Amino acid sequence: MEPGLIVRSQSGFFTVQTGSGNLTCSLRGRLKQGPRTGDLAVVGDRVQVNRQSDGSGTIESIEERRTALVRLDPRPQGIYQQVLLANADQAVFVFACAHPEPHLRMLDRFLVIAAKQGISAVIVANKVDLVGREQAENLFGIYPPIGYPVIYTSAREGVGIQELRQQLEGRISALAGPSGVGKSSLLNSIQPGLGLAVKDVSEFVGKGRHTTTVRELFPLDGGGYVADMPGMRSLALWDTEAAELDGYFPEIAPLVTGCQFNNCSHKSEPGCAVRAAVQAGRVSEKRYDSYLRLRAGEE
């Protein structure tokens, strides 16, 4: 057997990158036995494979996942976890400074999802040329102080491209963001043809609800991989209780123990340390509003 990394999946077949090249594999039958509550093998999984005489391979075992981006797939027999990507080192959330206007509540939701699943997050503020650096920092400057790096980029002017390239190299990165933010242009600036390759697969996946799902890791010339996450927007906080949401806001979590009531919702209770911090300017009003809306189940 030899170790490998699943870099593509389609119709029950997996492309596994090994030390001696890519190998098209299927799952060993015994791995499919027993009840299933989630995807057995997905892009990003580390596996052990056996080569067959016909040039194909079989996946014999799958290593335990360090991280997993998971989407709920409700089925009649119970909850099924659809894994979008395994073993991501980071989630890279791309938003535009303008055209379209940045939807920061969506960004905050993405950040909660990443925190919930133990994946570090990086924010890319693209199209900085449309507003200028000062205005861009007014929009996204609330994030670095609470631990989220922000890379300011312009694919058109080449701003921040080298910094973004260095952030991606050597890592498995999940890319997500609204449409129209310039993700393809950024990827093409990092590596010629990369954005087009990612876009082609994303558009193929999006052609109708019955289209076979294709997931793929795209290799970077300097090492590492990127995976487009077009389904990230539909990820629900389905397994997150309202009472635990404050734990995924890094600026709010340390304040919770200072609240007068153990079950404080941080909305109207007396002696709330979180609302006091908002009023004092130590917690962003926009982030606090995102917290309240997410807690209420709003998009």
Buried (B, 14 or more C-beta within 10 A) or exposed (E): EBBBBBBBBBEEEBBBBBEEEBBEBBBBEEBEEEEEEEBEBBBBBBBBBBBEEEEBBBBBEBEEBBBBBBBBEEEEEEEBBBBBBBBBBBBBBBBBBBEEEBBBBBBBBBBBBBBBBEBBBBBBBBBBBBBEBEEBBEBBEBBEEBEBBBBBBBBBEEBBBEBBBEBBBEBBBBBBBBEEBBBBBBBBBBBEEBBEBBBEBBEEBEEEEEEEEBBBBBBBEEEBBBBBBBBBBEBEBEEBEEEEBBBBBBBBBEBBEEBEEEEBBBEEBEEBBBBBBBEEEEBBEEBBBBBBBBBEEEE
